[in-house]
């Protein structure tokens, strides 16, 4: 015959005792459980883990001046459309002279499926494209351009990438007109892009 021995997790089967002995149940030894971290005293509540700051406090660090151009306004100036419209808003604009604009980098942008799947980094050429588009907003204004006129990207010089741009970064760009030759319709510009107050990219570009 077989008798059952109780454990904390299951009943174990063991040979039965002689009939002259009273039946009894035995339990297997319970494995010891060790907890990581400091031991808590009786009545002491575990403090919740806090990572980062509150949303209200953090949002103050992301405040920008009111936009002078939003997406709909930018679409009226630039011919670019999704997924290649790379200026989200313009914070400052002096027509024909300079502009400050913003590109918010997000993880759902199509270039990150291949650049790179396990480590998304905004391609350097797309950073330059974003700055060139901001420059286009400056150039496609009187007195540099007439209504309906287009500028085509002519070239870039002295490009410097200071740090990789990744999803979650906010690229704040500025572009300045450095030279304009009306006879030839050539506009030269230079600019910088910043992330968290530090220069991320620099470029000099021309269009005509």
Beta strands, then each sheet from edge to edge (+ up, - down):
strand 1: 2-6
strand 2: 11-15
strand 3: 89-94
strand 4: 98-104
strand 5: 153-161
strand 6: 170-181
strand 7: 186-195
strand 8: 198-207
sheet 1: 1+ 2-
sheet 2: 3+ 4- 6+ 7- 8+ 5-
end
